[in-house]
Amino acid sequence: MSKKKVATIWMDGCSGCHMSFLDMDHRLLDLADLIEIVHSPLVDHKDFPPEVDVTLVEGAVSSDEDYEKIVKVRARTKILVAMGDCAVSANVPAMRNRFAPKALSEAIYLAPNMTHRQVPSQSVPTLLPRVRPVHEVVKVDVFVPGCPPSNDTLFYVLSELVQGRMPDLSDKTRFGA
């Protein structure tokens, strides 16, 4: 059996889901015969590869960069997993939805206590009008709530998917846990 190509991406989130993923510790070695990690913010891969079997997505879609990334990832992925409450519901990043992106940028970058008051025009992605959960932008195949999901839950999900089974999460996780 050939190894399944697995990727992870990180958009607008805190990296807690990736930390939970890494917290699988030795169980990642148990999966090593079954998977090849082909892209992740945890390794030095720049461009998202084609023909990925499973992609775990952390974070909400809040910028033009996130939007472009998730559309590309969906087009190149067989099974897309929304990993954690930010990807599933937009959670904490969506708190900014009460504010217009321009007003928010000005409040942050033009605050009176800033030394060099200037809204950056380069290297900072343009904020979308609303922060959105992943499924509002592209089709999601598996939803894994939790803030972050436990390492046990992530191991279970990944193990099931690489063995060709859809995970039953009804008794494994819930929002915020």
C-alpha positions as protocol buffer text, in pm:
chain_id: "A"
residue {
  index: 1
  type: MET
  ca { x: 0 y: 0 z: 0 }
}
residue {
  index: 2
  type: SER
  ca { x: 139 y: 342 z: -94 }
}
residue {
  index: 3
  type: LYS
  ca { x: 162 y: 613 z: 166 }
}
residue {
  index: 4
  type: LYS
  ca { x: -118 y: 869 z: 187 }
}
residue {
  index: 5
  type: LYS
  ca { x: -11 y: 1226 z: 119 }
}
residue {
  index: 6
  type: VAL
  ca { x: -106 y: 1440 z: 419 }
}
residue {
  index: 7
  type: ALA
  ca { x: -81 y: 1817 z: 448 }
}
residue {
  index: 8
  type: THR
  ca { x: -164 y: 2076 z: 711 }
}
residue {
  index: 9
  type: ILE
  ca { x: -224 y: 2447 z: 662 }
}
residue {
  index: 10
  type: TRP
  ca { x: -262 y: 2735 z: 902 }
}
residue {
  index: 11
  type: MET
  ca { x: -476 y: 3039 z: 835 }
}
residue {
  index: 12
  type: ASP
  ca { x: -625 y: 3277 z: 1095 }
}
residue {
  index: 13
  type: GLY
  ca { x: -581 y: 3081 z: 1416 }
}
residue {
  index: 14
  type: CYS
  ca { x: -348 y: 3055 z: 1713 }
}
residue {
  index: 15
  type: SER
  ca { x: -152 y: 2741 z: 1611 }
}
residue {
  index: 16
  type: GLY
  ca { x: -308 y: 2546 z: 1899 }
}
residue {
  index: 17
  type: CYS
  ca { x: -441 y: 2282 z: 1662 }
}
residue {
  index: 18
  type: HIS
  ca { x: -95 y: 2229 z: 1516 }
}
residue {
  index: 19
  type: MET
  ca { x: 46 y: 2203 z: 1869 }
}
residue {
  index: 20
  type: SER
  ca { x: -218 y: 1938 z: 1944 }
}
residue {
  index: 21
  type: PHE
  ca { x: -119 y: 1761 z: 1621 }
}
residue {
  index: 22
  type: LEU
  ca { x: 247 y: 1759 z: 1731 }
}
residue {
  index: 23
  type: ASP
  ca { x: 138 y: 1641 z: 2075 }
}
residue {
  index: 24
  type: MET
  ca { x: 58 y: 1303 z: 1919 }
}
residue {
  index: 25
  type: ASP
  ca { x: 429 y: 1245 z: 1990 }
}
residue {
  index: 26
  type: HIS
  ca { x: 531 y: 883 z: 1926 }
}
residue {
  index: 27
  type: ARG
  ca { x: 198 y: 808 z: 1757 }
}
residue {
  index: 28
  type: LEU
  ca { x: 318 y: 1018 z: 1463 }
}
residue {
  index: 29
  type: LEU
  ca { x: 583 y: 751 z: 1423 }
}
residue {
  index: 30
  type: ASP
  ca { x: 308 y: 487 z: 1428 }
}
residue {
  index: 31
  type: LEU
  ca { x: 156 y: 669 z: 1129 }
}
residue {
  index: 32
  type: ALA
  ca { x: 491 y: 708 z: 950 }
}
residue {
  index: 33
  type: ASP
  ca { x: 445 y: 385 z: 753 }
}
residue {
  index: 34
  type: LEU
  ca { x: 105 y: 507 z: 633 }
}
residue {
  index: 35
  type: ILE
  ca { x: 157 y: 878 z: 563 }
}
residue {
  index: 36
  type: GLU
  ca { x: 394 y: 1122 z: 403 }
}
residue {
  index: 37
  type: ILE
  ca { x: 363 y: 1482 z: 522 }
}
residue {
  index: 38
  type: VAL
  ca { x: 391 y: 1675 z: 198 }
}
residue {
  index: 39
  type: HIS
  ca { x: 313 y: 2026 z: 323 }
}
residue {
  index: 40
  type: SER
  ca { x: 288 y: 2198 z: 660 }
}
residue {
  index: 41
  type: PRO
  ca { x: 381 y: 2525 z: 827 }
}
residue {
  index: 42
  type: LEU
  ca { x: 593 y: 2300 z: 1049 }
}
residue {
  index: 43
  type: VAL
  ca { x: 826 y: 2213 z: 759 }
}
residue {
  index: 44
  type: ASP
  ca { x: 984 y: 2423 z: 486 }
}
residue {
  index: 45
  type: HIS
  ca { x: 749 y: 2362 z: 193 }
}
residue {
  index: 46
  type: LYS
  ca { x: 654 y: 2681 z: 13 }
}
residue {
  index: 47
  type: ASP
  ca { x: 396 y: 2581 z: -250 }
}
residue {
  index: 48
  type: PHE
  ca { x: 103 y: 2350 z: -185 }
}
residue {
  index: 49
  type: PRO
  ca { x: 150 y: 2028 z: -386 }
}
residue {
  index: 50
  type: PRO
  ca { x: -105 y: 1863 z: -615 }
}
residue {
  index: 51
  type: GLU
  ca { x: -290 y: 1537 z: -540 }
}
residue {
  index: 52
  type: VAL
  ca { x: -294 y: 1549 z: -160 }
}
residue {
  index: 53
  type: ASP
  ca { x: -504 y: 1277 z: 5 }
}
residue {
  index: 54
  type: VAL
  ca { x: -586 y: 1453 z: 334 }
}
residue {
  index: 55
  type: THR
  ca { x: -540 y: 1816 z: 438 }
}
residue {
  index: 56
  type: LEU
  ca { x: -595 y: 1935 z: 795 }
}
residue {
  index: 57
  type: VAL
  ca { x: -693 y: 2304 z: 796 }
}
residue {
  index: 58
  type: GLU
  ca { x: -643 y: 2520 z: 1105 }
}
residue {
  index: 59
  type: GLY
  ca { x: -794 y: 2866 z: 1125 }
}
residue {
  index: 60
  type: ALA
  ca { x: -1064 y: 3082 z: 973 }
}
residue {
  index: 61
  type: VAL
  ca { x: -1062 y: 3258 z: 637 }
}
residue {
  index: 62
  type: SER
  ca { x: -1000 y: 3625 z: 715 }
}
residue {
  index: 63
  type: SER
  ca { x: -775 y: 3768 z: 443 }
}
residue {
  index: 64
  type: ASP
  ca { x: -733 y: 3759 z: 68 }
}
residue {
  index: 65
  type: GLU
  ca { x: -429 y: 3539 z: 127 }
}
residue {
  index: 66
  type: ASP
  ca { x: -635 y: 3288 z: 332 }
}
residue {
  index: 67
  type: TYR
  ca { x: -906 y: 3286 z: 64 }
}
residue {
  index: 68
  type: GLU
  ca { x: -661 y: 3214 z: -219 }
}
residue {
  index: 69
  type: LYS
  ca { x: -486 y: 2950 z: -9 }
}
residue {
  index: 70
  type: ILE
  ca { x: -801 y: 2755 z: 83 }
}
residue {
  index: 71
  type: VAL
  ca { x: -936 y: 2759 z: -275 }
}
residue {
  index: 72
  type: LYS
  ca { x: -604 y: 2621 z: -403 }
}
residue {
  index: 73
  type: VAL
  ca { x: -585 y: 2362 z: -123 }
}
residue {
  index: 74
  type: ARG
  ca { x: -942 y: 2242 z: -188 }
}
residue {
  index: 75
  type: ALA
  ca { x: -869 y: 2200 z: -560 }
}
residue {
  index: 76
  type: ARG
  ca { x: -564 y: 1985 z: -479 }
}
residue {
  index: 77
  type: THR
  ca { x: -704 y: 1780 z: -189 }
}
residue {
  index: 78
  type: LYS
  ca { x: -923 y: 1469 z: -185 }
}
residue {
  index: 79
  type: ILE
  ca { x: -1038 y: 1498 z: 180 }
}
residue {
  index: 80
  type: LEU
  ca { x: -1042 y: 1837 z: 351 }
}
residue {
  index: 81
  type: VAL
  ca { x: -1062 y: 1844 z: 731 }
}
residue {
  index: 82
  type: ALA
  ca { x: -1166 y: 2158 z: 922 }
}
residue {
  index: 83
  type: MET
  ca { x: -945 y: 2115 z: 1230 }
}
residue {
  index: 84
  type: GLY
  ca { x: -1058 y: 2310 z: 1537 }
}
residue {
  index: 85
  type: ASP
  ca { x: -1324 y: 2565 z: 1620 }
}
residue {
  index: 86
  type: CYS
  ca { x: -1170 y: 2848 z: 1414 }
}
residue {
  index: 87
  type: ALA
  ca { x: -1184 y: 2640 z: 1094 }
}
residue {
  index: 88
  type: VAL
  ca { x: -1526 y: 2494 z: 1182 }
}
residue {
  index: 89
  type: SER
  ca { x: -1708 y: 2810 z: 1300 }
}
residue {
  index: 90
  type: ALA
  ca { x: -1459 y: 3102 z: 1264 }
}
residue {
  index: 91
  type: ASN
  ca { x: -1462 y: 3120 z: 1647 }
}
residue {
  index: 92
  type: VAL
  ca { x: -1233 y: 3388 z: 1799 }
}
residue {
  index: 93
  type: PRO
  ca { x: -1110 y: 3540 z: 1468 }
}
residue {
  index: 94
  type: ALA
  ca { x: -1475 y: 3622 z: 1383 }
}
residue {
  index: 95
  type: MET
  ca { x: -1486 y: 3863 z: 1677 }
}
residue {
  index: 96
  type: ARG
  ca { x: -1351 y: 4124 z: 1436 }
}
residue {
  index: 97
  type: ASN
  ca { x: -1665 y: 4092 z: 1219 }
}
residue {
  index: 98
  type: ARG
  ca { x: -1820 y: 4377 z: 1418 }
}
residue {
  index: 99
  type: PHE
  ca { x: -1563 y: 4615 z: 1267 }
}
residue {
  index: 100
  type: ALA
  ca { x: -1497 y: 4726 z: 911 }
}
residue {
  index: 101
  type: PRO
  ca { x: -1147 y: 4617 z: 798 }
}
residue {
  index: 102
  type: LYS
  ca { x: -1040 y: 4975 z: 716 }
}
residue {
  index: 103
  type: ALA
  ca { x: -1150 y: 5108 z: 1054 }
}
residue {
  index: 104
  type: LEU
  ca { x: -977 y: 4818 z: 1229 }
}
residue {
  index: 105
  type: SER
  ca { x: -649 y: 4874 z: 1043 }
}
residue {
  index: 106
  type: GLU
  ca { x: -657 y: 5244 z: 1119 }
}
residue {
  index: 107
  type: ALA
  ca { x: -730 y: 5182 z: 1488 }
}
residue {
  index: 108
  type: ILE
  ca { x: -432 y: 4948 z: 1509 }
}
residue {
  index: 109
  type: TYR
  ca { x: -172 y: 5116 z: 1291 }
}
residue {
  index: 110
  type: LEU
  ca { x: -265 y: 5483 z: 1339 }
}
residue {
  index: 111
  type: ALA
  ca { x: -312 y: 5473 z: 1716 }
}
residue {
  index: 112
  type: PRO
  ca { x: -175 y: 5786 z: 1889 }
}
residue {
  index: 113
  type: ASN
  ca { x: 86 y: 5584 z: 2081 }
}
residue {
  index: 114
  type: MET
  ca { x: 241 y: 5439 z: 1762 }
}
residue {
  index: 115
  type: THR
  ca { x: 587 y: 5570 z: 1679 }
}
residue {
  index: 116
  type: HIS
  ca { x: 556 y: 5530 z: 1302 }
}
residue {
  index: 117
  type: ARG
  ca { x: 187 y: 5580 z: 1232 }
}
residue {
  index: 118
  type: GLN
  ca { x: 122 y: 5421 z: 896 }
}
residue {
  index: 119
  type: VAL
  ca { x: -112 y: 5152 z: 762 }
}
residue {
  index: 120
  type: PRO
  ca { x: 114 y: 4899 z: 588 }
}
residue {
  index: 121
  type: SER
  ca { x: 54 y: 4847 z: 218 }
}
residue {
  index: 122
  type: GLN
  ca { x: 303 y: 4564 z: 164 }
}
residue {
  index: 123
  type: SER
  ca { x: 353 y: 4226 z: 330 }
}
residue {
  index: 124
  type: VAL
  ca { x: 26 y: 4244 z: 526 }
}
residue {
  index: 125
  type: PRO
  ca { x: -264 y: 4056 z: 362 }
}
residue {
  index: 126
  type: THR
  ca { x: -580 y: 4250 z: 287 }
}
residue {
  index: 127
  type: LEU
  ca { x: -857 y: 4170 z: 534 }
}
residue {
  index: 128
  type: LEU
  ca { x: -1183 y: 4033 z: 392 }
}
residue {
  index: 129
  type: PRO
  ca { x: -1504 y: 4216 z: 487 }
}
residue {
  index: 130
  type: ARG
  ca { x: -1597 y: 3921 z: 713 }
}
residue {
  index: 131
  type: VAL
  ca { x: -1405 y: 3638 z: 876 }
}
residue {
  index: 132
  type: ARG
  ca { x: -1559 y: 3311 z: 758 }
}
residue {
  index: 133
  type: PRO
  ca { x: -1538 y: 2946 z: 859 }
}
residue {
  index: 134
  type: VAL
  ca { x: -1378 y: 2723 z: 596 }
}
residue {
  index: 135
  type: HIS
  ca { x: -1705 y: 2558 z: 486 }
}
residue {
  index: 136
  type: GLU
  ca { x: -1847 y: 2895 z: 378 }
}
residue {
  index: 137
  type: VAL
  ca { x: -1569 y: 2921 z: 120 }
}
residue {
  index: 138
  type: VAL
  ca { x: -1504 y: 2561 z: 7 }
}
residue {
  index: 139
  type: LYS
  ca { x: -1648 y: 2214 z: 62 }
}
residue {
  index: 140
  type: VAL
  ca { x: -1532 y: 2052 z: 387 }
}
residue {
  index: 141
  type: ASP
  ca { x: -1542 y: 1673 z: 421 }
}
residue {
  index: 142
  type: VAL
  ca { x: -1475 y: 1630 z: 793 }
}
residue {
  index: 143
  type: PHE
  ca { x: -1542 y: 1873 z: 1080 }
}
residue {
  index: 144
  type: VAL
  ca { x: -1331 y: 1833 z: 1395 }
}
residue {
  index: 145
  type: PRO
  ca { x: -1446 y: 2084 z: 1658 }
}
residue {
  index: 146
  type: GLY
  ca { x: -1242 y: 2165 z: 1967 }
}
residue {
  index: 147
  type: CYS
  ca { x: -1023 y: 2448 z: 2086 }
}
residue {
  index: 148
  type: PRO
  ca { x: -799 y: 2275 z: 2015 }
}
residue {
  index: 149
  type: PRO
  ca { x: -913 y: 1921 z: 1937 }
}
residue {
  index: 150
  type: SER
  ca { x: -724 y: 1676 z: 2155 }
}
residue {
  index: 151
  type: ASN
  ca { x: -425 y: 1490 z: 2022 }
}
residue {
  index: 152
  type: ASP
  ca { x: -625 y: 1168 z: 2073 }
}
residue {
  index: 153
  type: THR
  ca { x: -904 y: 1301 z: 1851 }
}
residue {
  index: 154
  type: LEU
  ca { x: -664 y: 1414 z: 1580 }
}
residue {
  index: 155
  type: PHE
  ca { x: -484 y: 1079 z: 1588 }
}
residue {
  index: 156
  type: TYR
  ca { x: -817 y: 899 z: 1557 }
}
residue {
  index: 157
  type: VAL
  ca { x: -931 y: 1119 z: 1265 }
}
residue {
  index: 158
  type: LEU
  ca { x: -606 y: 1086 z: 1074 }
}
residue {
  index: 159
  type: SER
  ca { x: -581 y: 710 z: 1141 }
}
residue {
  index: 160
  type: GLU
  ca { x: -934 y: 653 z: 1012 }
}
residue {
  index: 161
  type: LEU
  ca { x: -889 y: 868 z: 703 }
}
residue {
  index: 162
  type: VAL
  ca { x: -559 y: 713 z: 593 }
}
residue {
  index: 163
  type: GLN
  ca { x: -719 y: 369 z: 630 }
}
residue {
  index: 164
  type: GLY
  ca { x: -1002 y: 476 z: 399 }
}
residue {
  index: 165
  type: ARG
  ca { x: -1271 y: 520 z: 666 }
}
residue {
  index: 166
  type: MET
  ca { x: -1469 y: 830 z: 756 }
}
residue {
  index: 167
  type: PRO
  ca { x: -1427 y: 899 z: 1129 }
}
residue {
  index: 168
  type: ASP
  ca { x: -1731 y: 898 z: 1358 }
}
residue {
  index: 169
  type: LEU
  ca { x: -1668 y: 1188 z: 1596 }
}
residue {
  index: 170
  type: SER
  ca { x: -2004 y: 1179 z: 1774 }
}
residue {
  index: 171
  type: ASP
  ca { x: -1848 y: 1072 z: 2105 }
}
residue {
  index: 172
  type: LYS
  ca { x: -1496 y: 1210 z: 2058 }
}
residue {
  index: 173
  type: THR
  ca { x: -1519 y: 1589 z: 2060 }
}
residue {
  index: 174
  type: ARG
  ca { x: -1733 y: 1896 z: 2100 }
}
residue {
  index: 175
  type: PHE
  ca { x: -1693 y: 2270 z: 2055 }
}
residue {
  index: 176
  type: GLY
  ca { x: -1438 y: 2427 z: 2287 }
}
residue {
  index: 177
  type: ALA
  ca { x: -1308 y: 2094 z: 2417 }
}
